[in-house]
Amino acid sequence: MKLDSTYWKTELFPAADRIEQLSTFPQFSSRLANVIEREIMFAVFAIRTLIERCKLSEELLSRLIQVKAYPKKAAKPVTFLNSHDIVDLYNVNAPASKSVPLGFLCNQIIHSYILIPQRKGRQFTEILVCSDYERNRWLYIVSVPLIVALIREVASDCAPTMNITFNLKRQDYDIKNYK
């Protein structure tokens, strides 16, 4: 059974709207933080599914996304018991600019060891996130408006030209999509 990307992509538009709506709140609650985290997780999982099934253009996949990241500063490893000690573990006074591909960003969220929605006033403005693989290197800072924009861009992406070549080494096809 082949994946029809239309069903996945049309669900991304309402997901982006929900995340945008949830990012502004009249009164903060930890339940609301969990709901926005869940919405982001589901949308990003759909995006990674589209990536893995070659349903997005190479143009979109090759573009680098600008994020900020805190470098790890502590010698001790990030663990289940200390992962909430962001200030002790990461150099929050020296964020670095990082350029990451969409697939990498998706993996940070899907495999998140740390995922914390950050708020300023009555709005979730960003998430702090890193995967198990990256937790002892970097903690990424991704703005909620950027996440919403990426979700909408993926939902609108269309790859009208496909190049399929059989790869003898992998014993499968290499697929490249172009706009």
Rosetta constraint file for C-alpha pairs under 8 A:
AtomPair CA 3 CA 53 HARMONIC 7.36 0.50
AtomPair CA 4 CA 8 HARMONIC 7.50 0.50
AtomPair CA 5 CA 9 HARMONIC 5.94 0.50
AtomPair CA 5 CA 50 HARMONIC 6.85 0.50
AtomPair CA 5 CA 55 HARMONIC 6.37 0.50
AtomPair CA 6 CA 10 HARMONIC 5.95 0.50
AtomPair CA 7 CA 11 HARMONIC 6.51 0.50
AtomPair CA 8 CA 12 HARMONIC 6.73 0.50
AtomPair CA 8 CA 46 HARMONIC 6.47 0.50
AtomPair CA 8 CA 50 HARMONIC 7.74 0.50
AtomPair CA 9 CA 13 HARMONIC 7.26 0.50
AtomPair CA 9 CA 154 HARMONIC 7.21 0.50
AtomPair CA 9 CA 155 HARMONIC 4.48 0.50
AtomPair CA 9 CA 156 HARMONIC 7.45 0.50
AtomPair CA 10 CA 14 HARMONIC 7.72 0.50
AtomPair CA 10 CA 155 HARMONIC 6.47 0.50
AtomPair CA 11 CA 15 HARMONIC 6.44 0.50
AtomPair CA 12 CA 16 HARMONIC 6.11 0.50
AtomPair CA 12 CA 43 HARMONIC 6.28 0.50
AtomPair CA 12 CA 46 HARMONIC 7.83 0.50
AtomPair CA 12 CA 151 HARMONIC 6.28 0.50
AtomPair CA 12 CA 152 HARMONIC 6.78 0.50
AtomPair CA 12 CA 155 HARMONIC 5.76 0.50
AtomPair CA 13 CA 17 HARMONIC 6.40 0.50
AtomPair CA 13 CA 151 HARMONIC 7.37 0.50
AtomPair CA 13 CA 152 HARMONIC 5.99 0.50
AtomPair CA 13 CA 155 HARMONIC 6.50 0.50
AtomPair CA 14 CA 18 HARMONIC 6.09 0.50
AtomPair CA 15 CA 19 HARMONIC 6.20 0.50
AtomPair CA 15 CA 39 HARMONIC 6.72 0.50
AtomPair CA 15 CA 40 HARMONIC 7.96 0.50
AtomPair CA 15 CA 43 HARMONIC 6.38 0.50
AtomPair CA 16 CA 20 HARMONIC 6.11 0.50
AtomPair CA 16 CA 43 HARMONIC 7.86 0.50
AtomPair CA 16 CA 148 HARMONIC 5.14 0.50
AtomPair CA 16 CA 149 HARMONIC 7.82 0.50
AtomPair CA 16 CA 151 HARMONIC 6.11 0.50
AtomPair CA 16 CA 152 HARMONIC 6.50 0.50
AtomPair CA 17 CA 21 HARMONIC 6.04 0.50
AtomPair CA 17 CA 148 HARMONIC 7.81 0.50
AtomPair CA 18 CA 22 HARMONIC 5.91 0.50
AtomPair CA 18 CA 39 HARMONIC 7.55 0.50
AtomPair CA 19 CA 23 HARMONIC 5.99 0.50
AtomPair CA 19 CA 36 HARMONIC 6.11 0.50
AtomPair CA 19 CA 39 HARMONIC 6.43 0.50
AtomPair CA 19 CA 40 HARMONIC 6.95 0.50
AtomPair CA 19 CA 148 HARMONIC 6.98 0.50
AtomPair CA 20 CA 24 HARMONIC 7.29 0.50
AtomPair CA 20 CA 144 HARMONIC 7.73 0.50
AtomPair CA 20 CA 145 HARMONIC 7.45 0.50
AtomPair CA 20 CA 148 HARMONIC 6.72 0.50
AtomPair CA 21 CA 25 HARMONIC 7.97 0.50
AtomPair CA 22 CA 32 HARMONIC 7.49 0.50
AtomPair CA 22 CA 36 HARMONIC 6.26 0.50
AtomPair CA 23 CA 36 HARMONIC 7.24 0.50
AtomPair CA 23 CA 123 HARMONIC 5.26 0.50
AtomPair CA 23 CA 124 HARMONIC 4.67 0.50
AtomPair CA 23 CA 125 HARMONIC 7.10 0.50
AtomPair CA 23 CA 144 HARMONIC 7.51 0.50
AtomPair CA 24 CA 122 HARMONIC 5.84 0.50
AtomPair CA 24 CA 123 HARMONIC 4.36 0.50
AtomPair CA 24 CA 124 HARMONIC 6.45 0.50
AtomPair CA 25 CA 122 HARMONIC 5.54 0.50
AtomPair CA 25 CA 123 HARMONIC 6.19 0.50
AtomPair CA 26 CA 122 HARMONIC 6.48 0.50
AtomPair CA 27 CA 122 HARMONIC 7.09 0.50
AtomPair CA 28 CA 32 HARMONIC 6.88 0.50
AtomPair CA 28 CA 122 HARMONIC 7.13 0.50
AtomPair CA 29 CA 33 HARMONIC 6.69 0.50
AtomPair CA 30 CA 34 HARMONIC 6.28 0.50
AtomPair CA 31 CA 35 HARMONIC 6.24 0.50
AtomPair CA 32 CA 36 HARMONIC 6.28 0.50
AtomPair CA 33 CA 37 HARMONIC 6.17 0.50
AtomPair CA 33 CA 117 HARMONIC 6.30 0.50
AtomPair CA 34 CA 38 HARMONIC 6.14 0.50
AtomPair CA 35 CA 39 HARMONIC 6.21 0.50
AtomPair CA 36 CA 40 HARMONIC 6.15 0.50
AtomPair CA 36 CA 117 HARMONIC 7.83 0.50
AtomPair CA 37 CA 41 HARMONIC 6.12 0.50
AtomPair CA 37 CA 115 HARMONIC 7.69 0.50
AtomPair CA 37 CA 116 HARMONIC 7.87 0.50
AtomPair CA 37 CA 117 HARMONIC 6.93 0.50
AtomPair CA 38 CA 42 HARMONIC 6.17 0.50
AtomPair CA 39 CA 43 HARMONIC 6.20 0.50
AtomPair CA 40 CA 44 HARMONIC 6.04 0.50
AtomPair CA 40 CA 147 HARMONIC 7.96 0.50
AtomPair CA 41 CA 45 HARMONIC 6.05 0.50
AtomPair CA 41 CA 109 HARMONIC 6.61 0.50
AtomPair CA 41 CA 110 HARMONIC 6.29 0.50
AtomPair CA 42 CA 46 HARMONIC 6.34 0.50
AtomPair CA 43 CA 47 HARMONIC 6.36 0.50
AtomPair CA 43 CA 151 HARMONIC 7.11 0.50
AtomPair CA 44 CA 48 HARMONIC 6.19 0.50
AtomPair CA 44 CA 106 HARMONIC 5.73 0.50
AtomPair CA 44 CA 109 HARMONIC 7.32 0.50
AtomPair CA 44 CA 110 HARMONIC 7.15 0.50
AtomPair CA 44 CA 151 HARMONIC 7.67 0.50
AtomPair CA 45 CA 49 HARMONIC 6.17 0.50
AtomPair CA 45 CA 106 HARMONIC 7.24 0.50
AtomPair CA 45 CA 110 HARMONIC 6.58 0.50
AtomPair CA 46 CA 50 HARMONIC 6.34 0.50
AtomPair CA 47 CA 51 HARMONIC 6.26 0.50
AtomPair CA 47 CA 106 HARMONIC 7.48 0.50
AtomPair CA 47 CA 151 HARMONIC 7.57 0.50
AtomPair CA 47 CA 154 HARMONIC 7.06 0.50
AtomPair CA 48 CA 52 HARMONIC 6.07 0.50
AtomPair CA 48 CA 103 HARMONIC 6.57 0.50
AtomPair CA 48 CA 106 HARMONIC 6.27 0.50
AtomPair CA 48 CA 107 HARMONIC 7.85 0.50
AtomPair CA 49 CA 53 HARMONIC 6.18 0.50
AtomPair CA 50 CA 54 HARMONIC 6.22 0.50
AtomPair CA 50 CA 55 HARMONIC 5.08 0.50
AtomPair CA 50 CA 56 HARMONIC 6.40 0.50
AtomPair CA 51 CA 55 HARMONIC 6.06 0.50
AtomPair CA 51 CA 56 HARMONIC 6.00 0.50
AtomPair CA 51 CA 61 HARMONIC 7.89 0.50
AtomPair CA 51 CA 103 HARMONIC 7.20 0.50
AtomPair CA 54 CA 175 HARMONIC 6.71 0.50
AtomPair CA 54 CA 176 HARMONIC 7.34 0.50
AtomPair CA 54 CA 177 HARMONIC 7.19 0.50
AtomPair CA 55 CA 159 HARMONIC 7.24 0.50
AtomPair CA 55 CA 177 HARMONIC 7.58 0.50
AtomPair CA 56 CA 60 HARMONIC 6.95 0.50
AtomPair CA 56 CA 61 HARMONIC 7.11 0.50
AtomPair CA 56 CA 154 HARMONIC 7.38 0.50
AtomPair CA 56 CA 157 HARMONIC 6.39 0.50
AtomPair CA 56 CA 158 HARMONIC 6.56 0.50
AtomPair CA 56 CA 159 HARMONIC 6.03 0.50
AtomPair CA 56 CA 177 HARMONIC 6.71 0.50
AtomPair CA 57 CA 61 HARMONIC 6.39 0.50
AtomPair CA 57 CA 157 HARMONIC 6.88 0.50
AtomPair CA 57 CA 158 HARMONIC 6.48 0.50
AtomPair CA 57 CA 159 HARMONIC 4.76 0.50
AtomPair CA 57 CA 176 HARMONIC 7.63 0.50
AtomPair CA 57 CA 177 HARMONIC 4.79 0.50
AtomPair CA 57 CA 178 HARMONIC 5.12 0.50
AtomPair CA 57 CA 179 HARMONIC 5.97 0.50
AtomPair CA 58 CA 62 HARMONIC 5.77 0.50
AtomPair CA 58 CA 176 HARMONIC 6.46 0.50
AtomPair CA 58 CA 177 HARMONIC 5.39 0.50
AtomPair CA 58 CA 178 HARMONIC 5.59 0.50
AtomPair CA 58 CA 179 HARMONIC 7.65 0.50
AtomPair CA 59 CA 63 HARMONIC 6.36 0.50
AtomPair CA 59 CA 178 HARMONIC 6.65 0.50
AtomPair CA 59 CA 179 HARMONIC 6.91 0.50
AtomPair CA 60 CA 154 HARMONIC 7.96 0.50
AtomPair CA 60 CA 157 HARMONIC 7.73 0.50
AtomPair CA 61 CA 101 HARMONIC 6.67 0.50
AtomPair CA 61 CA 102 HARMONIC 6.12 0.50
AtomPair CA 61 CA 103 HARMONIC 7.39 0.50
AtomPair CA 62 CA 101 HARMONIC 6.57 0.50
AtomPair CA 62 CA 102 HARMONIC 7.99 0.50
AtomPair CA 63 CA 101 HARMONIC 6.30 0.50
AtomPair CA 63 CA 102 HARMONIC 7.61 0.50
AtomPair CA 64 CA 99 HARMONIC 5.37 0.50
AtomPair CA 64 CA 100 HARMONIC 5.08 0.50
AtomPair CA 64 CA 101 HARMONIC 4.69 0.50
AtomPair CA 64 CA 102 HARMONIC 7.06 0.50
AtomPair CA 65 CA 99 HARMONIC 5.29 0.50
AtomPair CA 65 CA 100 HARMONIC 5.16 0.50
AtomPair CA 65 CA 101 HARMONIC 5.90 0.50
AtomPair CA 65 CA 102 HARMONIC 6.79 0.50
AtomPair CA 66 CA 97 HARMONIC 6.92 0.50
AtomPair CA 66 CA 98 HARMONIC 5.82 0.50
AtomPair CA 66 CA 99 HARMONIC 4.72 0.50
AtomPair CA 66 CA 100 HARMONIC 6.64 0.50
AtomPair CA 67 CA 97 HARMONIC 5.99 0.50
AtomPair CA 67 CA 98 HARMONIC 5.35 0.50
AtomPair CA 67 CA 99 HARMONIC 6.35 0.50
AtomPair CA 67 CA 100 HARMONIC 7.48 0.50
AtomPair CA 67 CA 140 HARMONIC 6.99 0.50
AtomPair CA 67 CA 141 HARMONIC 6.22 0.50
AtomPair CA 67 CA 142 HARMONIC 5.79 0.50
AtomPair CA 68 CA 95 HARMONIC 5.96 0.50
AtomPair CA 68 CA 96 HARMONIC 5.46 0.50
AtomPair CA 68 CA 97 HARMONIC 4.64 0.50
AtomPair CA 68 CA 98 HARMONIC 5.71 0.50
AtomPair CA 68 CA 140 HARMONIC 5.92 0.50
AtomPair CA 68 CA 141 HARMONIC 5.11 0.50
AtomPair CA 68 CA 142 HARMONIC 6.91 0.50
AtomPair CA 69 CA 95 HARMONIC 5.23 0.50
AtomPair CA 69 CA 96 HARMONIC 5.22 0.50
AtomPair CA 69 CA 97 HARMONIC 6.44 0.50
AtomPair CA 69 CA 98 HARMONIC 6.67 0.50
AtomPair CA 69 CA 138 HARMONIC 6.02 0.50
AtomPair CA 69 CA 139 HARMONIC 5.35 0.50
AtomPair CA 69 CA 140 HARMONIC 4.18 0.50
AtomPair CA 69 CA 141 HARMONIC 5.50 0.50
AtomPair CA 70 CA 90 HARMONIC 5.75 0.50
AtomPair CA 70 CA 91 HARMONIC 5.57 0.50
AtomPair CA 70 CA 92 HARMONIC 5.61 0.50
AtomPair CA 70 CA 94 HARMONIC 6.58 0.50
AtomPair CA 70 CA 95 HARMONIC 4.66 0.50
AtomPair CA 70 CA 96 HARMONIC 6.31 0.50
AtomPair CA 70 CA 138 HARMONIC 5.58 0.50
AtomPair CA 70 CA 139 HARMONIC 5.09 0.50
AtomPair CA 70 CA 140 HARMONIC 6.38 0.50
AtomPair CA 70 CA 141 HARMONIC 7.67 0.50
AtomPair CA 71 CA 90 HARMONIC 5.58 0.50
AtomPair CA 71 CA 91 HARMONIC 5.64 0.50
AtomPair CA 71 CA 92 HARMONIC 7.83 0.50
AtomPair CA 71 CA 94 HARMONIC 7.67 0.50
AtomPair CA 71 CA 95 HARMONIC 7.04 0.50
AtomPair CA 71 CA 96 HARMONIC 7.43 0.50
AtomPair CA 71 CA 137 HARMONIC 6.04 0.50
AtomPair CA 71 CA 138 HARMONIC 4.68 0.50
AtomPair CA 71 CA 139 HARMONIC 6.56 0.50
AtomPair CA 72 CA 89 HARMONIC 5.93 0.50
AtomPair CA 72 CA 90 HARMONIC 4.30 0.50
AtomPair CA 72 CA 91 HARMONIC 6.17 0.50
AtomPair CA 72 CA 136 HARMONIC 6.11 0.50
AtomPair CA 72 CA 137 HARMONIC 5.16 0.50
AtomPair CA 72 CA 138 HARMONIC 5.56 0.50
AtomPair CA 72 CA 139 HARMONIC 7.36 0.50
AtomPair CA 73 CA 88 HARMONIC 7.83 0.50
AtomPair CA 73 CA 89 HARMONIC 5.75 0.50
AtomPair CA 73 CA 90 HARMONIC 5.01 0.50
AtomPair CA 73 CA 91 HARMONIC 5.58 0.50
AtomPair CA 74 CA 88 HARMONIC 6.85 0.50
AtomPair CA 74 CA 89 HARMONIC 5.01 0.50
AtomPair CA 74 CA 90 HARMONIC 6.79 0.50
AtomPair CA 76 CA 89 HARMONIC 7.93 0.50
AtomPair CA 77 CA 136 HARMONIC 6.18 0.50
AtomPair CA 78 CA 82 HARMONIC 6.25 0.50
AtomPair CA 78 CA 83 HARMONIC 5.59 0.50
AtomPair CA 78 CA 89 HARMONIC 7.13 0.50
AtomPair CA 78 CA 135 HARMONIC 6.34 0.50
AtomPair CA 78 CA 136 HARMONIC 6.03 0.50
AtomPair CA 79 CA 83 HARMONIC 5.56 0.50
AtomPair CA 83 CA 89 HARMONIC 7.96 0.50
AtomPair CA 83 CA 114 HARMONIC 6.77 0.50
AtomPair CA 84 CA 114 HARMONIC 7.93 0.50
AtomPair CA 85 CA 89 HARMONIC 6.22 0.50
AtomPair CA 86 CA 90 HARMONIC 5.76 0.50
AtomPair CA 86 CA 92 HARMONIC 7.86 0.50
AtomPair CA 87 CA 91 HARMONIC 6.79 0.50
AtomPair CA 87 CA 92 HARMONIC 6.22 0.50
AtomPair CA 90 CA 138 HARMONIC 7.62 0.50
AtomPair CA 90 CA 139 HARMONIC 7.23 0.50
AtomPair CA 91 CA 95 HARMONIC 7.19 0.50
AtomPair CA 100 CA 104 HARMONIC 6.32 0.50
AtomPair CA 100 CA 105 HARMONIC 6.65 0.50
AtomPair CA 101 CA 105 HARMONIC 6.49 0.50
AtomPair CA 102 CA 106 HARMONIC 6.17 0.50
AtomPair CA 103 CA 107 HARMONIC 6.22 0.50
AtomPair CA 104 CA 108 HARMONIC 6.33 0.50
AtomPair CA 105 CA 109 HARMONIC 6.57 0.50
AtomPair CA 106 CA 110 HARMONIC 6.08 0.50
AtomPair CA 107 CA 111 HARMONIC 5.63 0.50
AtomPair CA 107 CA 112 HARMONIC 7.68 0.50
AtomPair CA 107 CA 131 HARMONIC 7.11 0.50
AtomPair CA 108 CA 112 HARMONIC 5.44 0.50
AtomPair CA 108 CA 129 HARMONIC 6.49 0.50
AtomPair CA 108 CA 130 HARMONIC 5.11 0.50
AtomPair CA 108 CA 131 HARMONIC 4.61 0.50
AtomPair CA 108 CA 134 HARMONIC 7.89 0.50
AtomPair CA 109 CA 115 HARMONIC 7.17 0.50
AtomPair CA 109 CA 129 HARMONIC 6.37 0.50
AtomPair CA 109 CA 130 HARMONIC 6.88 0.50
AtomPair CA 109 CA 131 HARMONIC 6.82 0.50
AtomPair CA 110 CA 131 HARMONIC 7.72 0.50
AtomPair CA 111 CA 130 HARMONIC 7.76 0.50
AtomPair CA 111 CA 131 HARMONIC 4.94 0.50
AtomPair CA 111 CA 132 HARMONIC 6.57 0.50
AtomPair CA 112 CA 129 HARMONIC 6.23 0.50
AtomPair CA 112 CA 130 HARMONIC 5.30 0.50
AtomPair CA 112 CA 131 HARMONIC 4.11 0.50
AtomPair CA 112 CA 132 HARMONIC 6.37 0.50
AtomPair CA 113 CA 129 HARMONIC 7.45 0.50
AtomPair CA 113 CA 130 HARMONIC 5.89 0.50
AtomPair CA 113 CA 131 HARMONIC 4.88 0.50
AtomPair CA 113 CA 132 HARMONIC 4.99 0.50
AtomPair CA 113 CA 135 HARMONIC 6.89 0.50
AtomPair CA 114 CA 128 HARMONIC 7.06 0.50
AtomPair CA 114 CA 129 HARMONIC 5.15 0.50
AtomPair CA 114 CA 130 HARMONIC 5.43 0.50
AtomPair CA 114 CA 131 HARMONIC 6.81 0.50
AtomPair CA 114 CA 135 HARMONIC 7.67 0.50
AtomPair CA 115 CA 127 HARMONIC 6.62 0.50
AtomPair CA 115 CA 128 HARMONIC 5.54 0.50
AtomPair CA 115 CA 129 HARMONIC 4.44 0.50
AtomPair CA 115 CA 130 HARMONIC 6.87 0.50
AtomPair CA 116 CA 127 HARMONIC 5.44 0.50
AtomPair CA 116 CA 128 HARMONIC 5.07 0.50
AtomPair CA 116 CA 129 HARMONIC 6.55 0.50
AtomPair CA 117 CA 124 HARMONIC 6.40 0.50
AtomPair CA 117 CA 125 HARMONIC 7.75 0.50
AtomPair CA 117 CA 126 HARMONIC 6.04 0.50
AtomPair CA 117 CA 127 HARMONIC 4.31 0.50
AtomPair CA 117 CA 128 HARMONIC 6.41 0.50
AtomPair CA 118 CA 124 HARMONIC 5.55 0.50
AtomPair CA 118 CA 125 HARMONIC 6.07 0.50
AtomPair CA 118 CA 126 HARMONIC 5.28 0.50
AtomPair CA 118 CA 127 HARMONIC 5.49 0.50
AtomPair CA 118 CA 128 HARMONIC 7.08 0.50
AtomPair CA 119 CA 123 HARMONIC 5.37 0.50
AtomPair CA 119 CA 124 HARMONIC 4.11 0.50
AtomPair CA 119 CA 125 HARMONIC 5.47 0.50
AtomPair CA 119 CA 126 HARMONIC 7.04 0.50
AtomPair CA 120 CA 124 HARMONIC 6.39 0.50
AtomPair CA 120 CA 125 HARMONIC 6.45 0.50
AtomPair CA 124 CA 144 HARMONIC 7.00 0.50
AtomPair CA 125 CA 143 HARMONIC 5.75 0.50
AtomPair CA 125 CA 144 HARMONIC 5.39 0.50
AtomPair CA 125 CA 145 HARMONIC 7.44 0.50
AtomPair CA 126 CA 141 HARMONIC 6.54 0.50
AtomPair CA 126 CA 142 HARMONIC 5.32 0.50
AtomPair CA 126 CA 143 HARMONIC 3.92 0.50
AtomPair CA 126 CA 144 HARMONIC 4.81 0.50
AtomPair CA 126 CA 145 HARMONIC 7.97 0.50
AtomPair CA 127 CA 140 HARMONIC 7.97 0.50
AtomPair CA 127 CA 141 HARMONIC 5.79 0.50
AtomPair CA 127 CA 142 HARMONIC 5.36 0.50
AtomPair CA 127 CA 143 HARMONIC 6.35 0.50
AtomPair CA 127 CA 144 HARMONIC 6.88 0.50
AtomPair CA 128 CA 139 HARMONIC 6.48 0.50
AtomPair CA 128 CA 140 HARMONIC 5.59 0.50
AtomPair CA 128 CA 141 HARMONIC 4.80 0.50
AtomPair CA 128 CA 142 HARMONIC 6.61 0.50
AtomPair CA 129 CA 139 HARMONIC 5.79 0.50
AtomPair CA 129 CA 140 HARMONIC 5.19 0.50
AtomPair CA 129 CA 141 HARMONIC 6.58 0.50
AtomPair CA 129 CA 142 HARMONIC 7.74 0.50
AtomPair CA 130 CA 134 HARMONIC 5.75 0.50
AtomPair CA 130 CA 135 HARMONIC 5.49 0.50
AtomPair CA 130 CA 138 HARMONIC 6.91 0.50
AtomPair CA 130 CA 139 HARMONIC 5.23 0.50
AtomPair CA 130 CA 140 HARMONIC 6.01 0.50
AtomPair CA 131 CA 135 HARMONIC 5.80 0.50
AtomPair CA 134 CA 138 HARMONIC 5.83 0.50
AtomPair CA 134 CA 139 HARMONIC 7.50 0.50
AtomPair CA 135 CA 139 HARMONIC 6.55 0.50
AtomPair CA 142 CA 146 HARMONIC 7.01 0.50
AtomPair CA 142 CA 147 HARMONIC 7.26 0.50
AtomPair CA 143 CA 147 HARMONIC 6.48 0.50
AtomPair CA 144 CA 148 HARMONIC 6.22 0.50
AtomPair CA 145 CA 149 HARMONIC 6.08 0.50
AtomPair CA 146 CA 150 HARMONIC 6.10 0.50
AtomPair CA 147 CA 151 HARMONIC 6.18 0.50
AtomPair CA 148 CA 152 HARMONIC 6.30 0.50
AtomPair CA 149 CA 153 HARMONIC 6.08 0.50
AtomPair CA 150 CA 154 HARMONIC 6.10 0.50
AtomPair CA 151 CA 155 HARMONIC 6.20 0.50
AtomPair CA 152 CA 156 HARMONIC 6.24 0.50
AtomPair CA 153 CA 157 HARMONIC 6.00 0.50
AtomPair CA 158 CA 179 HARMONIC 6.68 0.50
AtomPair CA 159 CA 177 HARMONIC 5.47 0.50
AtomPair CA 159 CA 178 HARMONIC 5.24 0.50
AtomPair CA 159 CA 179 HARMONIC 4.78 0.50
AtomPair CA 160 CA 177 HARMONIC 7.33 0.50
AtomPair CA 160 CA 178 HARMONIC 6.50 0.50
AtomPair CA 160 CA 179 HARMONIC 5.76 0.50
AtomPair CA 161 CA 177 HARMONIC 5.69 0.50
AtomPair CA 161 CA 178 HARMONIC 5.07 0.50
AtomPair CA 161 CA 179 HARMONIC 6.37 0.50
AtomPair CA 162 CA 175 HARMONIC 6.88 0.50
AtomPair CA 162 CA 176 HARMONIC 5.72 0.50
AtomPair CA 162 CA 177 HARMONIC 4.49 0.50
AtomPair CA 162 CA 178 HARMONIC 6.26 0.50
AtomPair CA 163 CA 175 HARMONIC 5.77 0.50
AtomPair CA 163 CA 176 HARMONIC 5.18 0.50
AtomPair CA 163 CA 177 HARMONIC 6.39 0.50
AtomPair CA 164 CA 173 HARMONIC 6.30 0.50
AtomPair CA 164 CA 174 HARMONIC 5.77 0.50
AtomPair CA 164 CA 175 HARMONIC 4.69 0.50
AtomPair CA 164 CA 176 HARMONIC 6.63 0.50
AtomPair CA 165 CA 173 HARMONIC 5.47 0.50
AtomPair CA 165 CA 174 HARMONIC 5.29 0.50
AtomPair CA 165 CA 175 HARMONIC 6.66 0.50
AtomPair CA 166 CA 171 HARMONIC 7.25 0.50
AtomPair CA 166 CA 172 HARMONIC 5.86 0.50
AtomPair CA 166 CA 173 HARMONIC 4.29 0.50
AtomPair CA 166 CA 174 HARMONIC 6.14 0.50
AtomPair CA 167 CA 171 HARMONIC 5.70 0.50
AtomPair CA 167 CA 172 HARMONIC 5.57 0.50
AtomPair CA 167 CA 173 HARMONIC 5.52 0.50
AtomPair CA 167 CA 174 HARMONIC 6.25 0.50
AtomPair CA 168 CA 172 HARMONIC 7.03 0.50
